[in-house]
Amino acid sequence: MKYHEMRKMDLEGALNTDFKQGLKEEDIKKRRSHFGWNELEEGEKQSAIQLFFSQFKDFMVLVLLAATLISGLLGEYIDAIAIIAIVFINGFLGFFQERKAEKSLNALRELSAPQVTVLRDGQWIKIPSKEVIVGDIMKFVSGDRIGADVRLIEANNLEIEESALTGESLPVSKTTDEVAGENIGLGDMENMAFMGTMVTRGNGIGVVVSIGMKTAMGQIAHMLQNAETMETPLQRRLEQLGKILITAALFLTCLVVGIGVIQGHDLYTMFLAGVSLAVAAIPEGLPAIVTVALSLGVQRMIRMNAIVRKLPAVETLGCASVICSDKTGTMTQNKMTVTHIWSSGMTWQVDGTGYNPRGEFYQNEKKVSPGQSKELQQILTFGCLCNHSALKEHEDSFALDGDPTEGALLVAAMKAGIHRETLLNQFTIEKEFPFDSSRKMMSMVVKDQQGKRYVITKGAPDVLVKMCQSVLWSGKLQSLGKEHITIVNNAIDGLAKQALRTIAIAFKPIGENTVILHESEAEKELTFLGLQGMIDPPRPEVKKAVKECREAGIKTVMITGDHAVTAEAIAKQLGILKGNAKVMEGSCLNDMSVEELEDIVEDVAVFARVSPEHKLKIVKAFQNKGHVVAMTGDGVNDAPAIKTADIGVSMGITGTDVAKEASALILLDDNFATIKAAIKEGRNIYENIRKFIRYLLASNVGEILVMLFAMILALPLPLVPIQILWVNLVTDGLPAMALGLDKPEDDVMRRKPRHHKEGVFARGLGWKVVSRGFLIGAATLISFMTIYHRDPNQLVYAQTIAFATLVLAQLIHVFDCRSEKSIFARNPFGNMYLVWAVISSVVLMLAVIYVPGLQSIFHTVSIQPRDWMLVIGMASIPTFLLAGSYYLQKRA
């Protein structure tokens, strides 16, 4: 018999588990050896050997190897061996770069793996879904992703969205009754929950019946077996750029070879020089360097508590112009604390902060005992009972397991000596109607020890008041007339003006035989009991982060479900609401189209009392105005807006799996300041990529032009093929990688966001590449001509001078690439990785020039001390000639 056909009472025996205690540790070890881990098998990955040899599939590298073979056959063994060695070193560099990028992405997948809640040895604990085993008792609530295939044993208003398996977008209502019949489809198994599906409403408990490849998801695992590869818009632009550069480089190389042959140079020598020049000129390592730069940036973001789930987000972060941020937990501490309680026209103050359950009650600044007031006792009791949170003590600190709002109600009751464990012995919870964002309330049907039954409801005051027909006033039941409604609304506004979030409590007695099946039956004709006002204090670092974002041209918009007055008070404290900025309530958005919202959206700084539909509308309105929008959220209902935003941001602590899956960025600390830090890092990553594009292309332009100019002027080759390849390996490799580790410039967060369609050569980068490349080529050629014309018989010496000038010109130029302004704009020792990379390159250059064994390989000779003045002077010209020119700097 299949599990969906079995009765609940038969499941314990069939799976050899315990619904009340869960599995024991010794059971888990035995089952692990039999069932394995709860994970889907991955498809075939490229082995390390395959990855290494893939580095040599490039057409130009194959041509170079063929040319090397010809060189060997003609007896030029030293050249052949040296070129092969350089090709293999290049291959190793590419291999390690790609392996590092792959490991970075794998680490991200591990970090973003979901967790589930299971019952082990009588305790509910959270574990990675990978560790779930058959027989585990698992519980889940709205927003959770199901971690394995489970047979339901409890289902409270449970609905699960199963489109990943069935293609049906509508959530499926779940039950615990057995489902009989042959060939039952997955969509009809109403007592089952499947791996990968999402809980959209209610909560439930189930027993795990299948894991890993044995699950329904495992049967379609071939859709998930190929590792996800994400190509950024920048990489696509670089790919297009690469095609243009290859075409241009091949044309210029052919031109150099053709002119050289016409000028009387040996065909073989010119062919080998041309191929070497093409290999050096084409920045084939650029995509790998970009990938490594992005992955290194991702690793830095992890250290700043931001996990990048989708690599394109790293680039997009630098374009963000609007941050639509949730208030609770992101801009505030997410440690709600009840400070005021109102009932029957009376107000009590409660001291203490956070989740410490110790505090005193005051009325009119006088300490009072909470037990002396029946109204206070009742509102605290009902707030604690209609609750799902739990408080755990760890040494001297207290941690909340549950919703912060419910935690505040729980802690307030505990300060009065009321504990939920005690209440659950006095009351039986018969039915629950979970909180729903459209209803904005939650209800429970309970029965006390005397058999009396009640509906207890808590929720948004403005909504809950409308569901009440009476009010408990001074211990008596009175009709809720206009006078009482006015008093209640004044109390709500009074608490809200103090930046307090208000939760209303209501109840109604029901008959012994009254059957309540739907929330609409429970949440009507209620008796209003009172209000609890709580505050979630702003995070101290957020105000500074908002200010820095404003200086960076990024607008911060608060979007919250809280009361408008509360939201306005917090927004003013954080500096979000300034000048003529407006506050808009969700009710105004109901009948407003996206097009209508576009006209005013840039004037609004706070959106209060909004629904998920409103969030989506706000994001689209900003996007239609040309903004790149980052949107934060933590709930299931936030997912559409998170997914629609250019950069979806979810909360790592409070965020649901649905929100995390829809997001591109996860904040491990749920902190707004982390978004600011991530944007700063995103901007810096893009700027670093521009830096080494500038460096590589300027260097390559210089190498091509020095050869082209020499051919046009009917000069001998200024550089031999092995020298060109060496320059490509040493000067283009280490310094370019070190640029990817450069720290942000001081003004990176004082610039306006770049346009998301900005080209690679925007902001004068093309001019910098061409002008510096031209000067590098010209300076190298002048050095060569100076020595060659001094003594034409010293061709090898002149080539060595040209080689040294080219290398030093590029190594000096790399420091100029660190700033968009000038080489003098930044401390050269601000990037020690670059300093050591340049020193290493200089040492290698000197070794090639002065070590006898290397001189024969690289066709060099020792340079006389007096000629180093020429080399250093000419090498400095390309960078320092333009460094102080304000006119050219403006053009750039």
NORTA-V316014 format. One record per backbone hydrogen bond with DSSP energy under -0.5 kcal/mol. CO is the residue of the C=O (numbers start at 1). NH is the residue of the N-H. Records with the same first field share a line. If there is no record, write none. Layout:
CO: NH / NH
//
This chain:
2: 5 / 6
3: 6
4: 179
7: 10 / 11
8: 11 / 12
10: 14
11: 15
12: 16 / 17
18: 22
21: 122
23: 121
24: 28
25: 29
26: 30
27: 31
28: 32
29: 33
30: 34
31: 35 / 36
32: 36
37: 39
47: 51
48: 52
49: 53
50: 54
51: 55
52: 55
53: 56
54: 57
58: 62
59: 63
60: 64
61: 65
62: 66
63: 67
64: 68
65: 69
66: 70
67: 71
68: 72
69: 73
70: 74
71: 76
72: 75
75: 77
76: 80
77: 81
78: 82
79: 83
80: 84
81: 85
82: 86
83: 87
84: 88
85: 89
86: 90
87: 91
88: 92
89: 93
90: 94
91: 95
92: 96
93: 97
94: 98
95: 99
96: 100
97: 101
98: 102
99: 103
100: 104
101: 105
102: 106
103: 107
104: 108
105: 109
106: 110
107: 111
108: 112
110: 113
114: 129
116: 118 / 127
117: 139
118: 120 / 125
119: 23 / 137
120: 123
123: 120 / 125
125: 118
127: 116
128: 131
129: 132
130: 38
133: 136
136: 138 / 208
137: 119
138: 206
139: 117
140: 204
141: 144
143: 657 / 658
144: 199
146: 196
148: 150
149: 209 / 210
150: 152 / 193
151: 207
154: 205
155: 157
156: 203
158: 174
159: 200 / 201
160: 162 / 172
161: 198
162: 165 / 166
163: 167
167: 169
172: 160
178: 180
181: 184
185: 188 / 189
186: 189
188: 190
189: 192
190: 175
191: 152
193: 150
194: 197
197: 146
198: 161 / 200
199: 143
201: 159
202: 142
203: 156
204: 140
205: 153 / 154
206: 138
207: 151
208: 135
210: 149
211: 214
212: 215
215: 219
216: 219
217: 220
218: 221
220: 223
221: 224 / 225
225: 43 / 227
228: 230
229: 231
230: 232
232: 236
233: 237
234: 238
235: 239
236: 240
237: 241
238: 242
239: 243
240: 244
241: 245
242: 246
243: 247
244: 248
245: 249
246: 250
247: 251
248: 252
249: 253
250: 254
251: 255
252: 256
253: 257
254: 258
255: 259
256: 260
257: 261
258: 262
259: 263
260: 265
261: 264
266: 270
267: 271
268: 272
269: 273
270: 274
271: 275
272: 276
273: 277
274: 278
275: 279
276: 280
277: 281
278: 282
281: 283
282: 284
283: 286
285: 289
286: 290
287: 291
288: 292
289: 293
290: 294
291: 295
292: 296
293: 297
294: 298
295: 299
296: 300
297: 301
298: 302
299: 303
300: 304
301: 304 / 306
302: 305
305: 668 / 669
306: 308
307: 309 / 666
310: 313
311: 314 / 315
312: 316
313: 317
314: 318
315: 318
316: 319 / 320
317: 320
318: 754
321: 555
322: 324 / 630
323: 325 / 557
324: 632
325: 559
327: 331 / 332
330: 672
331: 539
337: 535
339: 350
340: 533
341: 348
342: 531
343: 346
346: 343
348: 341
349: 362
353: 356
355: 357
356: 358
360: 351
361: 368
362: 349
363: 366
366: 363
368: 361 / 370
369: 372
370: 373
372: 374
373: 377
374: 378
375: 379
376: 380
377: 381
378: 382
379: 383
380: 384
381: 385
382: 386
385: 387
390: 401
392: 394 / 399
393: 395
394: 397
397: 394
399: 392
400: 402
401: 390
403: 407
404: 408
405: 409
406: 410
407: 411
408: 412
409: 413
410: 414
411: 415
412: 416
413: 416 / 418
414: 417
417: 419
419: 423
420: 424
421: 425
422: 425 / 426
423: 426 / 427
426: 449
427: 429
428: 430 / 447
431: 445
432: 434
433: 443
436: 440 / 441
440: 460
441: 436
442: 458
443: 433
444: 446 / 456
445: 430 / 431
446: 454
447: 428
448: 451
452: 448
453: 510
454: 446 / 456
455: 508
456: 444
457: 506
458: 442
459: 504
460: 463 / 464
461: 465
463: 466 / 467
464: 467
465: 468
467: 526
469: 480
470: 528
471: 473 / 478
472: 474
473: 476
476: 473 / 478
478: 471
479: 481
481: 485
482: 486
483: 487
484: 488
485: 489
486: 490
487: 491
488: 492
489: 493
490: 494
491: 495
492: 496
493: 497
495: 498 / 500
496: 499
501: 534
502: 461
503: 532
504: 459
505: 529 / 530
506: 457
507: 527
508: 455
510: 453
511: 514
514: 516
515: 517
518: 521 / 522
519: 523
522: 524
526: 469 / 470 / 528
527: 507
528: 472
530: 505
531: 342
532: 503
533: 339 / 340
534: 501
535: 337 / 537
537: 333
539: 542 / 543
541: 545
542: 546
543: 547
544: 548
545: 549
546: 550
547: 551
548: 552
549: 554
550: 553
553: 555
555: 323 / 557
557: 325 / 559
558: 607
559: 327
560: 610
562: 609
563: 567
564: 568
565: 569
566: 570
567: 571
568: 572
569: 573
570: 574
571: 575 / 576 / 577
572: 575
576: 578
578: 581
582: 605 / 606
584: 608
585: 588 / 589
586: 589 / 590
589: 592
593: 597
594: 598
595: 599
596: 599
597: 600 / 601
600: 603
601: 604
603: 582
605: 558
606: 584 / 608
607: 560
608: 586
611: 615
612: 616
613: 617
614: 618
615: 619
616: 620
617: 621
618: 622
619: 623
620: 624
621: 625
622: 627
623: 626
627: 629
628: 321 / 322
629: 646 / 647
630: 324
631: 649
633: 651
634: 656
635: 638 / 639
636: 639
638: 642
639: 643
640: 644
641: 645
647: 631
648: 664 / 665
649: 633
650: 667
651: 655
656: 660
657: 661
658: 662
659: 663
660: 663
664: 309 / 310
665: 650
666: 307 / 668
667: 652 / 670
671: 674 / 675
672: 675 / 676
673: 677
674: 678
675: 679
676: 680
677: 681
678: 682
679: 683
680: 684
681: 685
682: 686
683: 687
684: 688
685: 689
686: 690
687: 691
688: 692
689: 693
690: 694
691: 695
692: 696
693: 697
694: 698
695: 699
696: 700
697: 701
698: 702
699: 703
700: 704
701: 705
702: 706
703: 707
704: 708
705: 709
706: 710
707: 711
708: 712
709: 713
710: 715
711: 714
720: 723 / 724
721: 725
722: 726
723: 727
724: 728
725: 729
726: 730
727: 731 / 732
729: 733
730: 734 / 735
733: 737
734: 738
735: 739
736: 740
737: 740
738: 741
739: 742
745: 748
747: 750
755: 758
759: 762
761: 766
762: 765
764: 768
765: 769
766: 770
767: 771
768: 772
769: 773
770: 774
771: 775
772: 776
773: 777
774: 778
775: 779
776: 780
777: 781
778: 782
779: 783
780: 784
781: 785
782: 786
783: 787
784: 788
785: 789
786: 790
787: 791
791: 794
794: 798
795: 799
796: 800
797: 801
798: 802
799: 803
800: 804
801: 805
802: 806
803: 807
804: 808
805: 809
806: 810
807: 811
808: 812
809: 813
810: 814
812: 815 / 816
813: 817
815: 818
816: 819
822: 825
823: 826
827: 830
828: 831
831: 835
832: 836
833: 837
834: 838
835: 839
836: 840
837: 841
838: 842
839: 843
840: 844
841: 845
842: 846
843: 847
844: 848
845: 849
846: 850
847: 851
850: 852
851: 854 / 855
852: 856
853: 857
854: 858
855: 859 / 860
864: 867 / 868
865: 868 / 869
866: 869 / 870
867: 871
868: 872
869: 873
870: 874
871: 875
872: 876
873: 877
874: 878
876: 879 / 880
877: 881
879: 883
880: 884
882: 885
884: 886
885: 889
886: 890
887: 891
888: 892
//
